[in-house]
């Protein structure tokens, strides 16, 4: 224990115990460097992945929490499966993964559309390209959420 209470690492370890108890279907680990935490592992779906980040961030005041939690790819529909059963497809509004011209960015803590535009286009002012390509899931260019998968048009 630190001089003024629990150390940052102790707080992270306690938060991870809470996360593991609340989400036993996920396999999560945390790596700490200074006051930045990277969550790694796997979760069964996007809702669980997002909920893990929300719970963790409510328990630990980090400078940044990086979400590197994977979601397993859906298994393809077996040959001869019953008619009327659709195979799992890409997330709503996101084109097929085999489209080489499509880039997907998973929103991390601290991301903004301007920062993404700067990263992908070299100009923060091009953020409306990303916003317009994701109008199906964004109502306001200033409100993006950790875990969202945004299309980055060329």
C-alpha positions in Angstrom: 0.0 0.0 0.0 1.3 3.5 -0.8 1.8 6.2 1.7 -1.5 7.8 0.8 -3.6 4.7 0.1 -3.5 2.1 -2.6 -1.0 2.3 -5.4 -2.1 2.7 -9.0 -1.2 -0.9 -9.7 -3.3 -2.1 -6.7 -6.3 -0.2 -8.0 -5.8 -1.7 -11.5 -5.6 -5.2 -10.0 -8.7 -4.7 -7.9 -10.6 -3.3 -10.9 -9.5 -6.3 -13.0 -10.8 -8.7 -10.3 -14.1 -6.9 -10.5 -14.2 -7.0 -14.3 -13.3 -10.8 -14.3 -16.1 -11.5 -11.8 -18.7 -9.4 -13.7 -17.7 -10.8 -17.1 -16.6 -14.4 -16.6 -17.2 -15.2 -20.3 -14.3 -12.8 -21.2 -10.6 -13.5 -20.8 -9.0 -10.1 -19.9 -5.6 -9.0 -18.7 -4.2 -5.5 -18.0 -0.7 -4.2 -18.7 0.3 -1.0 -16.8 2.9 1.5 -17.9 3.0 4.7 -15.8 -0.7 5.7 -15.6 -1.7 4.1 -18.9 -3.5 0.8 -18.9 -3.8 -1.6 -21.9 -6.6 -4.1 -21.6 -5.9 -7.3 -23.6 -7.7 -10.5 -24.1 -11.0 -11.5 -25.7 -14.7 -10.9 -25.2 -17.6 -12.7 -26.8 -19.2 -9.6 -28.5 -18.9 -5.9 -28.9 -21.5 -5.2 -26.1 -19.3 -7.1 -23.6 -16.1 -5.4 -24.8 -17.7 -2.0 -24.4 -19.2 -2.9 -21.0 -15.7 -4.1 -19.8 -14.2 -0.7 -20.7 -17.0 1.2 -19.0 -16.7 -0.8 -15.8 -12.9 -0.6 -15.7 -12.9 3.2 -16.4 -15.4 3.7 -13.6 -13.1 2.0 -11.2 -9.7 3.3 -12.3 -8.7 6.9 -13.0 -6.0 6.3 -15.6 -4.4 8.8 -18.0 -5.5 6.5 -20.8 -7.0 3.1 -21.1 -6.2 1.3 -24.4 -8.7 -1.3 -25.5 -7.0 -4.2 -27.2 -9.7 -6.7 -26.4 -10.5 -9.0 -29.4 -13.8 -10.4 -30.4 -13.6 -13.7 -32.1 -14.7 -13.8 -35.7 -18.1 -15.4 -36.3 -18.0 -19.0 -37.5 -19.2 -19.4 -41.1 -22.6 -21.1 -41.7 -22.1 -24.8 -42.1 -22.9 -26.3 -45.5 -26.4 -27.7 -45.5 -27.6 -25.5 -42.8 -31.3 -24.9 -42.6 -32.8 -22.5 -45.1 -33.8 -19.2 -43.7 -30.9 -19.1 -41.3 -28.5 -16.2 -42.2 -24.8 -16.4 -41.5 -23.4 -13.7 -39.3 -22.3 -10.8 -41.4 -20.3 -7.6 -40.7 -21.4 -5.1 -38.2 -24.4 -3.0 -39.4 -23.3 -0.4 -41.9 -19.9 -1.9 -42.4 -19.0 -3.5 -45.8 -17.6 -7.0 -46.1 -14.2 -7.5 -44.7 -12.8 -8.6 -48.0 -13.2 -5.1 -49.5 -9.6 -3.9 -49.8 -10.6 -0.2 -50.2 -12.4 -0.2 -46.8 -10.6 0.8 -43.6 -12.2 0.3 -40.2 -11.1 2.1 -37.1 -12.2 0.9 -33.7 -12.6 4.0 -31.5 -10.3 4.1 -28.5 -10.4 6.3 -25.5 -9.3 9.8 -26.5 -10.2 9.4 -30.2 -12.0 12.3 -32.0 -13.1 12.5 -35.6 -10.6 15.3 -36.2 -7.7 13.2 -34.8 -8.8 10.3 -37.0 -8.9 12.6 -40.0 -5.4 13.8 -39.2 -4.2 10.2 -38.9 -5.8 8.9 -42.0 -5.9 11.9 -44.3 -3.2 14.2 -42.9 -5.8 17.0 -42.3 -8.0 17.3 -39.2 -10.5 19.4 -41.2 -11.5 16.3 -43.2 -13.4 14.8 -40.3 -16.7 15.3 -42.1 -15.6 12.5 -44.6 -15.6 10.1 -41.7 -18.8 11.5 -40.1 -20.7 11.3 -43.4 -19.5 7.7 -44.0 -20.8 6.7 -40.6 -24.2 8.6 -40.4 -25.8 5.2 -39.8 -24.3 5.1 -36.3 -23.3 8.8 -35.6 -25.8 11.6 -35.0 -23.2 14.2 -33.9 -19.6 14.4 -35.1 -18.6 15.3 -31.5 -20.0 12.2 -30.0 -18.2 9.0 -30.7 -17.9 6.1 -28.3 -15.1 3.7 -27.3 -15.6 0.5 -29.1 -17.4 1.9 -32.1 -16.2 0.5 -35.5 -16.0 3.5 -37.9 -15.6 3.2 -41.7 -12.7 5.3 -42.9 -13.4 6.1 -46.6 -10.4 6.6 -49.0 
